[in-house]
Amino acid sequence: IEEQLAFLNDEYLSHFDAIEVNTEVGIQTPFTKGKVVSYPYSVGSEEPTDNRTLHSFAYVLPDVTPEHRTLGTL
């Protein structure tokens, strides 16, 4: 792997300046109500559309305080 990493560095990465990037994920605002969204997606012209449904389900959880962490381990 060291050889591959050296190649990537020598042939690609070394041609760019390093920059600091803020990758922190901020606190998300809670939803005020549920939301249902539907989007079409591509299916090949010769493919059947029966049983081709995709579902996604998500929650936004509240902040976890040290007290909640402690109670969660009991």
mmCIF file of the N, C-alpha and C atoms, coordinates in Angstrom:
data_MODEL
# 
_entry.id   MODEL 
# 
loop_
_atom_site.group_PDB 
_atom_site.id 
_atom_site.type_symbol 
_atom_site.label_atom_id 
_atom_site.label_alt_id 
_atom_site.label_comp_id 
_atom_site.label_asym_id 
_atom_site.label_entity_id 
_atom_site.label_seq_id 
_atom_site.pdbx_PDB_ins_code 
_atom_site.Cartn_x 
_atom_site.Cartn_y 
_atom_site.Cartn_z 
_atom_site.occupancy 
_atom_site.B_iso_or_equiv 
_atom_site.pdbx_formal_charge 
_atom_site.auth_seq_id 
_atom_site.auth_comp_id 
_atom_site.auth_asym_id 
_atom_site.auth_atom_id 
_atom_site.pdbx_PDB_model_num 
ATOM 1   N N  . ILE A 1 1  ? 0.825   -1.201 0.000   1.00 0.00 ? 1  ILE A N  1 
ATOM 2   C CA . ILE A 1 1  ? 0.000   0.000  0.000   1.00 0.00 ? 1  ILE A CA 1 
ATOM 3   C C  . ILE A 1 1  ? 0.867   1.263  0.000   1.00 0.00 ? 1  ILE A C  1 
ATOM 4   N N  . GLU A 1 2  ? 2.030   1.172  0.616   1.00 0.00 ? 2  GLU A N  1 
ATOM 5   C CA . GLU A 1 2  ? 2.919   2.344  0.647   1.00 0.00 ? 2  GLU A CA 1 
ATOM 6   C C  . GLU A 1 2  ? 3.293   2.783  -0.765  1.00 0.00 ? 2  GLU A C  1 
ATOM 7   N N  . GLU A 1 3  ? 3.489   1.809  -1.646  1.00 0.00 ? 3  GLU A N  1 
ATOM 8   C CA . GLU A 1 3  ? 3.842   2.129  -3.033  1.00 0.00 ? 3  GLU A CA 1 
ATOM 9   C C  . GLU A 1 3  ? 2.703   2.869  -3.736  1.00 0.00 ? 3  GLU A C  1 
ATOM 10  N N  . GLN A 1 4  ? 1.471   2.414  -3.526  1.00 0.00 ? 4  GLN A N  1 
ATOM 11  C CA . GLN A 1 4  ? 0.316   3.073  -4.141  1.00 0.00 ? 4  GLN A CA 1 
ATOM 12  C C  . GLN A 1 4  ? 0.128   4.479  -3.585  1.00 0.00 ? 4  GLN A C  1 
ATOM 13  N N  . LEU A 1 5  ? 0.298   4.628  -2.274  1.00 0.00 ? 5  LEU A N  1 
ATOM 14  C CA . LEU A 1 5  ? 0.163   5.952  -1.666  1.00 0.00 ? 5  LEU A CA 1 
ATOM 15  C C  . LEU A 1 5  ? 1.242   6.904  -2.175  1.00 0.00 ? 5  LEU A C  1 
ATOM 16  N N  . ALA A 1 6  ? 2.459   6.408  -2.318  1.00 0.00 ? 6  ALA A N  1 
ATOM 17  C CA . ALA A 1 6  ? 3.540   7.243  -2.843  1.00 0.00 ? 6  ALA A CA 1 
ATOM 18  C C  . ALA A 1 6  ? 3.242   7.663  -4.278  1.00 0.00 ? 6  ALA A C  1 
ATOM 19  N N  . PHE A 1 7  ? 2.717   6.747  -5.083  1.00 0.00 ? 7  PHE A N  1 
ATOM 20  C CA . PHE A 1 7  ? 2.354   7.077  -6.465  1.00 0.00 ? 7  PHE A CA 1 
ATOM 21  C C  . PHE A 1 7  ? 1.299   8.174  -6.496  1.00 0.00 ? 7  PHE A C  1 
ATOM 22  N N  . LEU A 1 8  ? 0.240   8.016  -5.690  1.00 0.00 ? 8  LEU A N  1 
ATOM 23  C CA . LEU A 1 8  ? -0.814  9.031  -5.649  1.00 0.00 ? 8  LEU A CA 1 
ATOM 24  C C  . LEU A 1 8  ? -0.259  10.387 -5.233  1.00 0.00 ? 8  LEU A C  1 
ATOM 25  N N  . ASN A 1 9  ? 0.625   10.375 -4.246  1.00 0.00 ? 9  ASN A N  1 
ATOM 26  C CA . ASN A 1 9  ? 1.208   11.630 -3.789  1.00 0.00 ? 9  ASN A CA 1 
ATOM 27  C C  . ASN A 1 9  ? 2.096   12.254 -4.865  1.00 0.00 ? 9  ASN A C  1 
ATOM 28  N N  . ASP A 1 10 ? 2.987   11.451 -5.436  1.00 0.00 ? 10 ASP A N  1 
ATOM 29  C CA . ASP A 1 10 ? 3.953   11.979 -6.406  1.00 0.00 ? 10 ASP A CA 1 
ATOM 30  C C  . ASP A 1 10 ? 3.305   12.420 -7.711  1.00 0.00 ? 10 ASP A C  1 
ATOM 31  N N  . GLU A 1 11 ? 2.334   11.663 -8.182  1.00 0.00 ? 11 GLU A N  1 
ATOM 32  C CA . GLU A 1 11 ? 1.752   11.922 -9.497  1.00 0.00 ? 11 GLU A CA 1 
ATOM 33  C C  . GLU A 1 11 ? 0.514   12.816 -9.467  1.00 0.00 ? 11 GLU A C  1 
ATOM 34  N N  . TYR A 1 12 ? -0.058  12.996 -8.292  1.00 0.00 ? 12 TYR A N  1 
ATOM 35  C CA . TYR A 1 12 ? -1.311  13.750 -8.244  1.00 0.00 ? 12 TYR A CA 1 
ATOM 36  C C  . TYR A 1 12 ? -1.336  14.766 -7.108  1.00 0.00 ? 12 TYR A C  1 
ATOM 37  N N  . LEU A 1 13 ? -1.327  14.286 -5.882  1.00 0.00 ? 13 LEU A N  1 
ATOM 38  C CA . LEU A 1 13 ? -1.556  15.170 -4.733  1.00 0.00 ? 13 LEU A CA 1 
ATOM 39  C C  . LEU A 1 13 ? -0.490  16.243 -4.566  1.00 0.00 ? 13 LEU A C  1 
ATOM 40  N N  . SER A 1 14 ? 0.751   15.936 -4.893  1.00 0.00 ? 14 SER A N  1 
ATOM 41  C CA . SER A 1 14 ? 1.833   16.915 -4.700  1.00 0.00 ? 14 SER A CA 1 
ATOM 42  C C  . SER A 1 14 ? 1.701   18.123 -5.622  1.00 0.00 ? 14 SER A C  1 
ATOM 43  N N  . HIS A 1 15 ? 0.820   18.053 -6.605  1.00 0.00 ? 15 HIS A N  1 
ATOM 44  C CA . HIS A 1 15 ? 0.605   19.178 -7.526  1.00 0.00 ? 15 HIS A CA 1 
ATOM 45  C C  . HIS A 1 15 ? -0.401  20.200 -6.977  1.00 0.00 ? 15 HIS A C  1 
ATOM 46  N N  . PHE A 1 16 ? -0.927  19.938 -5.805  1.00 0.00 ? 16 PHE A N  1 
ATOM 47  C CA . PHE A 1 16 ? -1.930  20.818 -5.206  1.00 0.00 ? 16 PHE A CA 1 
ATOM 48  C C  . PHE A 1 16 ? -1.447  21.308 -3.853  1.00 0.00 ? 16 PHE A C  1 
ATOM 49  N N  . ASP A 1 17 ? -1.930  22.494 -3.460  1.00 0.00 ? 17 ASP A N  1 
ATOM 50  C CA . ASP A 1 17 ? -1.632  23.021 -2.133  1.00 0.00 ? 17 ASP A CA 1 
ATOM 51  C C  . ASP A 1 17 ? -2.627  22.446 -1.136  1.00 0.00 ? 17 ASP A C  1 
ATOM 52  N N  . ALA A 1 18 ? -2.131  22.083 0.027   1.00 0.00 ? 18 ALA A N  1 
ATOM 53  C CA . ALA A 1 18 ? -3.008  21.581 1.082   1.00 0.00 ? 18 ALA A CA 1 
ATOM 54  C C  . ALA A 1 18 ? -3.842  22.732 1.633   1.00 0.00 ? 18 ALA A C  1 
ATOM 55  N N  . ILE A 1 19 ? -5.104  22.473 1.906   1.00 0.00 ? 19 ILE A N  1 
ATOM 56  C CA . ILE A 1 19 ? -5.979  23.481 2.507   1.00 0.00 ? 19 ILE A CA 1 
ATOM 57  C C  . ILE A 1 19 ? -6.693  22.861 3.704   1.00 0.00 ? 19 ILE A C  1 
ATOM 58  N N  . GLU A 1 20 ? -7.043  23.684 4.647   1.00 0.00 ? 20 GLU A N  1 
ATOM 59  C CA . GLU A 1 20 ? -7.828  23.245 5.794   1.00 0.00 ? 20 GLU A CA 1 
ATOM 60  C C  . GLU A 1 20 ? -9.299  23.271 5.411   1.00 0.00 ? 20 GLU A C  1 
ATOM 61  N N  . VAL A 1 21 ? -10.012 22.210 5.689   1.00 0.00 ? 21 VAL A N  1 
ATOM 62  C CA . VAL A 1 21 ? -11.425 22.125 5.357   1.00 0.00 ? 21 VAL A CA 1 
ATOM 63  C C  . VAL A 1 21 ? -12.198 21.801 6.627   1.00 0.00 ? 21 VAL A C  1 
ATOM 64  N N  . ASN A 1 22 ? -13.223 22.591 6.899   1.00 0.00 ? 22 ASN A N  1 
ATOM 65  C CA . ASN A 1 22 ? -14.075 22.326 8.056   1.00 0.00 ? 22 ASN A CA 1 
ATOM 66  C C  . ASN A 1 22 ? -15.059 21.222 7.681   1.00 0.00 ? 22 ASN A C  1 
ATOM 67  N N  . THR A 1 23 ? -14.881 20.043 8.249   1.00 0.00 ? 23 THR A N  1 
ATOM 68  C CA . THR A 1 23 ? -15.749 18.907 7.934   1.00 0.00 ? 23 THR A CA 1 
ATOM 69  C C  . THR A 1 23 ? -16.727 18.603 9.061   1.00 0.00 ? 23 THR A C  1 
ATOM 70  N N  . GLU A 1 24 ? -16.832 19.527 10.007  1.00 0.00 ? 24 GLU A N  1 
ATOM 71  C CA . GLU A 1 24 ? -17.743 19.312 11.130  1.00 0.00 ? 24 GLU A CA 1 
ATOM 72  C C  . GLU A 1 24 ? -19.189 19.308 10.637  1.00 0.00 ? 24 GLU A C  1 
ATOM 73  N N  . VAL A 1 25 ? -19.946 18.346 11.126  1.00 0.00 ? 25 VAL A N  1 
ATOM 74  C CA . VAL A 1 25 ? -21.368 18.274 10.802  1.00 0.00 ? 25 VAL A CA 1 
ATOM 75  C C  . VAL A 1 25 ? -22.114 18.986 11.915  1.00 0.00 ? 25 VAL A C  1 
ATOM 76  N N  . GLY A 1 26 ? -22.831 20.043 11.567  1.00 0.00 ? 26 GLY A N  1 
ATOM 77  C CA . GLY A 1 26 ? -23.528 20.844 12.565  1.00 0.00 ? 26 GLY A CA 1 
ATOM 78  C C  . GLY A 1 26 ? -24.771 20.163 13.112  1.00 0.00 ? 26 GLY A C  1 
ATOM 79  N N  . ILE A 1 27 ? -25.319 20.757 14.160  1.00 0.00 ? 27 ILE A N  1 
ATOM 80  C CA . ILE A 1 27 ? -26.554 20.264 14.758  1.00 0.00 ? 27 ILE A CA 1 
ATOM 81  C C  . ILE A 1 27 ? -27.696 20.547 13.794  1.00 0.00 ? 27 ILE A C  1 
ATOM 82  N N  . GLN A 1 28 ? -28.491 19.533 13.530  1.00 0.00 ? 28 GLN A N  1 
ATOM 83  C CA . GLN A 1 28 ? -29.604 19.680 12.602  1.00 0.00 ? 28 GLN A CA 1 
ATOM 84  C C  . GLN A 1 28 ? -30.848 20.145 13.350  1.00 0.00 ? 28 GLN A C  1 
ATOM 85  N N  . THR A 1 29 ? -31.572 21.084 12.768  1.00 0.00 ? 29 THR A N  1 
ATOM 86  C CA . THR A 1 29 ? -32.801 21.586 13.364  1.00 0.00 ? 29 THR A CA 1 
ATOM 87  C C  . THR A 1 29 ? -33.870 20.496 13.321  1.00 0.00 ? 29 THR A C  1 
ATOM 88  N N  . PRO A 1 30 ? -34.556 20.254 14.435  1.00 0.00 ? 30 PRO A N  1 
ATOM 89  C CA . PRO A 1 30 ? -35.599 19.221 14.440  1.00 0.00 ? 30 PRO A CA 1 
ATOM 90  C C  . PRO A 1 30 ? -36.723 19.549 13.462  1.00 0.00 ? 30 PRO A C  1 
ATOM 91  N N  . PHE A 1 31 ? -37.321 18.513 12.914  1.00 0.00 ? 31 PHE A N  1 
ATOM 92  C CA . PHE A 1 31 ? -38.475 18.697 12.042  1.00 0.00 ? 31 PHE A CA 1 
ATOM 93  C C  . PHE A 1 31 ? -39.665 19.158 12.870  1.00 0.00 ? 31 PHE A C  1 
ATOM 94  N N  . THR A 1 32 ? -40.496 20.010 12.298  1.00 0.00 ? 32 THR A N  1 
ATOM 95  C CA . THR A 1 32 ? -41.718 20.420 12.991  1.00 0.00 ? 32 THR A CA 1 
ATOM 96  C C  . THR A 1 32 ? -42.850 19.440 12.719  1.00 0.00 ? 32 THR A C  1 
ATOM 97  N N  . LYS A 1 33 ? -42.755 18.703 11.606  1.00 0.00 ? 33 LYS A N  1 
ATOM 98  C CA . LYS A 1 33 ? -43.736 17.668 11.288  1.00 0.00 ? 33 LYS A CA 1 
ATOM 99  C C  . LYS A 1 33 ? -43.100 16.691 10.304  1.00 0.00 ? 33 LYS A C  1 
ATOM 100 N N  . GLY A 1 34 ? -43.732 15.549 10.142  1.00 0.00 ? 34 GLY A N  1 
ATOM 101 C CA . GLY A 1 34 ? -43.230 14.541 9.218   1.00 0.00 ? 34 GLY A CA 1 
ATOM 102 C C  . GLY A 1 34 ? -43.316 14.998 7.773   1.00 0.00 ? 34 GLY A C  1 
ATOM 103 N N  . LYS A 1 35 ? -42.571 14.328 6.915   1.00 0.00 ? 35 LYS A N  1 
ATOM 104 C CA . LYS A 1 35 ? -42.551 14.699 5.507   1.00 0.00 ? 35 LYS A CA 1 
ATOM 105 C C  . LYS A 1 35 ? -42.471 13.427 4.667   1.00 0.00 ? 35 LYS A C  1 
ATOM 106 N N  . VAL A 1 36 ? -43.301 13.353 3.649   1.00 0.00 ? 36 VAL A N  1 
ATOM 107 C CA . VAL A 1 36 ? -43.273 12.237 2.707   1.00 0.00 ? 36 VAL A CA 1 
ATOM 108 C C  . VAL A 1 36 ? -42.911 12.800 1.341   1.00 0.00 ? 36 VAL A C  1 
ATOM 109 N N  . VAL A 1 37 ? -41.900 12.222 0.708   1.00 0.00 ? 37 VAL A N  1 
ATOM 110 C CA . VAL A 1 37 ? -41.436 12.692 -0.592  1.00 0.00 ? 37 VAL A CA 1 
ATOM 111 C C  . VAL A 1 37 ? -41.300 11.498 -1.520  1.00 0.00 ? 37 VAL A C  1 
ATOM 112 N N  . SER A 1 38 ? -41.727 11.660 -2.766  1.00 0.00 ? 38 SER A N  1 
ATOM 113 C CA . SER A 1 38 ? -41.575 10.609 -3.772  1.00 0.00 ? 38 SER A CA 1 
ATOM 114 C C  . SER A 1 38 ? -40.777 11.149 -4.947  1.00 0.00 ? 38 SER A C  1 
ATOM 115 N N  . TYR A 1 39 ? -39.820 10.360 -5.413  1.00 0.00 ? 39 TYR A N  1 
ATOM 116 C CA . TYR A 1 39 ? -39.012 10.715 -6.568  1.00 0.00 ? 39 TYR A CA 1 
ATOM 117 C C  . TYR A 1 39 ? -38.977 9.532  -7.530  1.00 0.00 ? 39 TYR A C  1 
ATOM 118 N N  . PRO A 1 40 ? -39.126 9.780  -8.820  1.00 0.00 ? 40 PRO A N  1 
ATOM 119 C CA . PRO A 1 40 ? -38.982 8.680  -9.780  1.00 0.00 ? 40 PRO A CA 1 
ATOM 120 C C  . PRO A 1 40 ? -37.502 8.331  -9.952  1.00 0.00 ? 40 PRO A C  1 
ATOM 121 N N  . TYR A 1 41 ? -37.237 7.110  -10.364 1.00 0.00 ? 41 TYR A N  1 
ATOM 122 C CA . TYR A 1 41 ? -35.878 6.715  -10.686 1.00 0.00 ? 41 TYR A CA 1 
ATOM 123 C C  . TYR A 1 41 ? -35.895 5.858  -11.942 1.00 0.00 ? 41 TYR A C  1 
ATOM 124 N N  . SER A 1 42 ? -34.769 5.783  -12.612 1.00 0.00 ? 42 SER A N  1 
ATOM 125 C CA . SER A 1 42 ? -34.688 5.114  -13.912 1.00 0.00 ? 42 SER A CA 1 
ATOM 126 C C  . SER A 1 42 ? -34.731 3.602  -13.777 1.00 0.00 ? 42 SER A C  1 
ATOM 127 N N  . VAL A 1 43 ? -35.436 2.988  -14.706 1.00 0.00 ? 43 VAL A N  1 
ATOM 128 C CA . VAL A 1 43 ? -35.464 1.540  -14.862 1.00 0.00 ? 43 VAL A CA 1 
ATOM 129 C C  . VAL A 1 43 ? -35.265 1.290  -16.348 1.00 0.00 ? 43 VAL A C  1 
ATOM 130 N N  . GLY A 1 44 ? -34.448 0.311  -16.691 1.00 0.00 ? 44 GLY A N  1 
ATOM 131 C CA . GLY A 1 44 ? -34.204 0.008  -18.097 1.00 0.00 ? 44 GLY A CA 1 
ATOM 132 C C  . GLY A 1 44 ? -35.495 -0.282 -18.844 1.00 0.00 ? 44 GLY A C  1 
ATOM 133 N N  . SER A 1 45 ? -35.531 0.046  -20.135 1.00 0.00 ? 45 SER A N  1 
ATOM 134 C CA . SER A 1 45 ? -36.758 -0.110 -20.931 1.00 0.00 ? 45 SER A CA 1 
ATOM 135 C C  . SER A 1 45 ? -37.229 -1.557 -21.004 1.00 0.00 ? 45 SER A C  1 
ATOM 136 N N  . GLU A 1 46 ? -36.333 -2.511 -20.869 1.00 0.00 ? 46 GLU A N  1 
ATOM 137 C CA . GLU A 1 46 ? -36.695 -3.932 -20.925 1.00 0.00 ? 46 GLU A CA 1 
ATOM 138 C C  . GLU A 1 46 ? -36.927 -4.536 -19.538 1.00 0.00 ? 46 GLU A C  1 
ATOM 139 N N  . GLU A 1 47 ? -36.733 -3.747 -18.490 1.00 0.00 ? 47 GLU A N  1 
ATOM 140 C CA . GLU A 1 47 ? -36.872 -4.274 -17.132 1.00 0.00 ? 47 GLU A CA 1 
ATOM 141 C C  . GLU A 1 47 ? -38.284 -4.073 -16.613 1.00 0.00 ? 47 GLU A C  1 
ATOM 142 N N  . PRO A 1 48 ? -38.792 -5.051 -15.843 1.00 0.00 ? 48 PRO A N  1 
ATOM 143 C CA . PRO A 1 48 ? -40.119 -4.886 -15.250 1.00 0.00 ? 48 PRO A CA 1 
ATOM 144 C C  . PRO A 1 48 ? -40.069 -3.853 -14.121 1.00 0.00 ? 48 PRO A C  1 
ATOM 145 N N  . THR A 1 49 ? -41.196 -3.211 -13.864 1.00 0.00 ? 49 THR A N  1 
ATOM 146 C CA . THR A 1 49 ? -41.259 -2.241 -12.767 1.00 0.00 ? 49 THR A CA 1 
ATOM 147 C C  . THR A 1 49 ? -41.929 -2.833 -11.530 1.00 0.00 ? 49 THR A C  1 
ATOM 148 N N  . ASP A 1 50 ? -42.422 -4.054 -11.619 1.00 0.00 ? 50 ASP A N  1 
ATOM 149 C CA . ASP A 1 50 ? -43.013 -4.710 -10.451 1.00 0.00 ? 50 ASP A CA 1 
ATOM 150 C C  . ASP A 1 50 ? -41.939 -4.934 -9.391  1.00 0.00 ? 50 ASP A C  1 
ATOM 151 N N  . ASN A 1 51 ? -42.299 -4.689 -8.143  1.00 0.00 ? 51 ASN A N  1 
ATOM 152 C CA . ASN A 1 51 ? -41.406 -4.911 -7.003  1.00 0.00 ? 51 ASN A CA 1 
ATOM 153 C C  . ASN A 1 51 ? -40.091 -4.132 -7.120  1.00 0.00 ? 51 ASN A C  1 
ATOM 154 N N  . ARG A 1 52 ? -40.149 -2.937 -7.636  1.00 0.00 ? 52 ARG A N  1 
ATOM 155 C CA . ARG A 1 52 ? -38.956 -2.100 -7.792  1.00 0.00 ? 52 ARG A CA 1 
ATOM 156 C C  . ARG A 1 52 ? -39.054 -0.836 -6.943  1.00 0.00 ? 52 ARG A C  1 
ATOM 157 N N  . THR A 1 53 ? -39.655 -0.915 -5.791  1.00 0.00 ? 53 THR A N  1 
ATOM 158 C CA . THR A 1 53 ? -39.841 0.240  -4.924  1.00 0.00 ? 53 THR A CA 1 
ATOM 159 C C  . THR A 1 53 ? -38.666 0.367  -3.957  1.00 0.00 ? 53 THR A C  1 
ATOM 160 N N  . LEU A 1 54 ? -38.193 1.581  -3.758  1.00 0.00 ? 54 LEU A N  1 
ATOM 161 C CA . LEU A 1 54 ? -37.158 1.871  -2.771  1.00 0.00 ? 54 LEU A CA 1 
ATOM 162 C C  . LEU A 1 54 ? -37.777 2.707  -1.661  1.00 0.00 ? 54 LEU A C  1 
ATOM 163 N N  . HIS A 1 55 ? -37.419 2.395  -0.429  1.00 0.00 ? 55 HIS A N  1 
ATOM 164 C CA . HIS A 1 55 ? -37.915 3.159  0.719   1.00 0.00 ? 55 HIS A CA 1 
ATOM 165 C C  . HIS A 1 55 ? -36.729 3.671  1.530   1.00 0.00 ? 55 HIS A C  1 
ATOM 166 N N  . SER A 1 56 ? -36.875 4.865  2.042   1.00 0.00 ? 56 SER A N  1 
ATOM 167 C CA . SER A 1 56 ? -35.888 5.426  2.946   1.00 0.00 ? 56 SER A CA 1 
ATOM 168 C C  . SER A 1 56 ? -36.637 6.013  4.134   1.00 0.00 ? 56 SER A C  1 
ATOM 169 N N  . PHE A 1 57 ? -36.113 5.774  5.330   1.00 0.00 ? 57 PHE A N  1 
ATOM 170 C CA . PHE A 1 57 ? -36.769 6.223  6.546   1.00 0.00 ? 57 PHE A CA 1 
ATOM 171 C C  . PHE A 1 57 ? -35.693 6.831  7.431   1.00 0.00 ? 57 PHE A C  1 
ATOM 172 N N  . ALA A 1 58 ? -35.914 8.038  7.947   1.00 0.00 ? 58 ALA A N  1 
ATOM 173 C CA . ALA A 1 58 ? -34.874 8.701  8.724   1.00 0.00 ? 58 ALA A CA 1 
ATOM 174 C C  . ALA A 1 58 ? -35.457 9.411  9.939   1.00 0.00 ? 58 ALA A C  1 
ATOM 175 N N  . TYR A 1 59 ? -34.640 9.521  10.966  1.00 0.00 ? 59 TYR A N  1 
ATOM 176 C CA . TYR A 1 59 ? -34.971 10.268 12.172  1.00 0.00 ? 59 TYR A CA 1 
ATOM 177 C C  . TYR A 1 59 ? -33.892 11.305 12.425  1.00 0.00 ? 59 TYR A C  1 
ATOM 178 N N  . VAL A 1 60 ? -34.273 12.421 13.017  1.00 0.00 ? 60 VAL A N  1 
ATOM 179 C CA . VAL A 1 60 ? -33.314 13.364 13.569  1.00 0.00 ? 60 VAL A CA 1 
ATOM 180 C C  . VAL A 1 60 ? -33.458 13.235 15.076  1.00 0.00 ? 60 VAL A C  1 
ATOM 181 N N  . LEU A 1 61 ? -32.389 12.835 15.734  1.00 0.00 ? 61 LEU A N  1 
ATOM 182 C CA . LEU A 1 61 ? -32.431 12.593 17.170  1.00 0.00 ? 61 LEU A CA 1 
ATOM 183 C C  . LEU A 1 61 ? -32.021 13.842 17.941  1.00 0.00 ? 61 LEU A C  1 
ATOM 184 N N  . PRO A 1 62 ? -32.512 13.989 19.170  1.00 0.00 ? 62 PRO A N  1 
ATOM 185 C CA . PRO A 1 62 ? -32.135 15.151 19.985  1.00 0.00 ? 62 PRO A CA 1 
ATOM 186 C C  . PRO A 1 62 ? -30.687 15.037 20.444  1.00 0.00 ? 62 PRO A C  1 
ATOM 187 N N  . ASP A 1 63 ? -30.173 16.144 20.979  1.00 0.00 ? 63 ASP A N  1 
ATOM 188 C CA . ASP A 1 63 ? -28.824 16.124 21.540  1.00 0.00 ? 63 ASP A CA 1 
ATOM 189 C C  . ASP A 1 63 ? -28.731 15.060 22.622  1.00 0.00 ? 63 ASP A C  1 
ATOM 190 N N  . VAL A 1 64 ? -27.580 14.418 22.697  1.00 0.00 ? 64 VAL A N  1 
ATOM 191 C CA . VAL A 1 64 ? -27.345 13.425 23.741  1.00 0.00 ? 64 VAL A CA 1 
ATOM 192 C C  . VAL A 1 64 ? -26.459 14.082 24.794  1.00 0.00 ? 64 VAL A C  1 
ATOM 193 N N  . THR A 1 65 ? -27.009 14.269 25.968  1.00 0.00 ? 65 THR A N  1 
ATOM 194 C CA . THR A 1 65 ? -26.260 14.883 27.065  1.00 0.00 ? 65 THR A CA 1 
ATOM 195 C C  . THR A 1 65 ? -25.480 13.802 27.812  1.00 0.00 ? 65 THR A C  1 
ATOM 196 N N  . PRO A 1 66 ? -24.497 14.195 28.614  1.00 0.00 ? 66 PRO A N  1 
ATOM 197 C CA . PRO A 1 66 ? -23.769 13.193 29.409  1.00 0.00 ? 66 PRO A CA 1 
ATOM 198 C C  . PRO A 1 66 ? -24.713 12.362 30.289  1.00 0.00 ? 66 PRO A C  1 
ATOM 199 N N  . GLU A 1 67 ? -25.783 12.997 30.778  1.00 0.00 ? 67 GLU A N  1 
ATOM 200 C CA . GLU A 1 67 ? -26.734 12.260 31.608  1.00 0.00 ? 67 GLU A CA 1 
ATOM 201 C C  . GLU A 1 67 ? -27.426 11.165 30.804  1.00 0.00 ? 67 GLU A C  1 
ATOM 202 N N  . HIS A 1 68 ? -27.815 11.492 29.568  1.00 0.00 ? 68 HIS A N  1 
ATOM 203 C CA . HIS A 1 68 ? -28.454 10.492 28.710  1.00 0.00 ? 68 HIS A CA 1 
ATOM 204 C C  . HIS A 1 68 ? -27.491 9.351  28.389  1.00 0.00 ? 68 HIS A C  1 
ATOM 205 N N  . ARG A 1 69 ? -26.228 9.682  28.167  1.00 0.00 ? 69 ARG A N  1 
ATOM 206 C CA . ARG A 1 69 ? -25.237 8.637  27.886  1.00 0.00 ? 69 ARG A CA 1 
ATOM 207 C C  . ARG A 1 69 ? -25.101 7.713  29.091  1.00 0.00 ? 69 ARG A C  1 
ATOM 208 N N  . THR A 1 70 ? -25.052 8.310  30.273  1.00 0.00 ? 70 THR A N  1 
ATOM 209 C CA . THR A 1 70 ? -24.920 7.510  31.486  1.00 0.00 ? 70 THR A CA 1 
ATOM 210 C C  . THR A 1 70 ? -26.126 6.608  31.669  1.00 0.00 ? 70 THR A C  1 
ATOM 211 N N  . LEU A 1 71 ? -27.323 7.146  31.510  1.00 0.00 ? 71 LEU A N  1 
ATOM 212 C CA . LEU A 1 71 ? -28.531 6.339  31.663  1.00 0.00 ? 71 LEU A CA 1 
ATOM 213 C C  . LEU A 1 71 ? -28.621 5.262  30.585  1.00 0.00 ? 71 LEU A C  1 
ATOM 214 N N  . GLY A 1 72 ? -28.096 5.536  29.407  1.00 0.00 ? 72 GLY A N  1 
ATOM 215 C CA . GLY A 1 72 ? -28.141 4.566  28.324  1.00 0.00 ? 72 GLY A CA 1 
ATOM 216 C C  . GLY A 1 72 ? -27.261 3.357  28.564  1.00 0.00 ? 72 GLY A C  1 
ATOM 217 N N  . THR A 1 73 ? -26.290 3.474  29.460  1.00 0.00 ? 73 THR A N  1 
ATOM 218 C CA . THR A 1 73 ? -25.407 2.342  29.736  1.00 0.00 ? 73 THR A CA 1 
ATOM 219 C C  . THR A 1 73 ? -25.914 1.482  30.875  1.00 0.00 ? 73 THR A C  1 
ATOM 220 N N  . LEU A 1 74 ? -26.968 1.926  31.550  1.00 0.00 ? 74 LEU A N  1 
ATOM 221 C CA . LEU A 1 74 ? -27.493 1.140  32.681  1.00 0.00 ? 74 LEU A CA 1 
ATOM 222 C C  . LEU A 1 74 ? -28.291 -0.041 32.222  1.00 0.00 ? 74 LEU A C  1 
# 
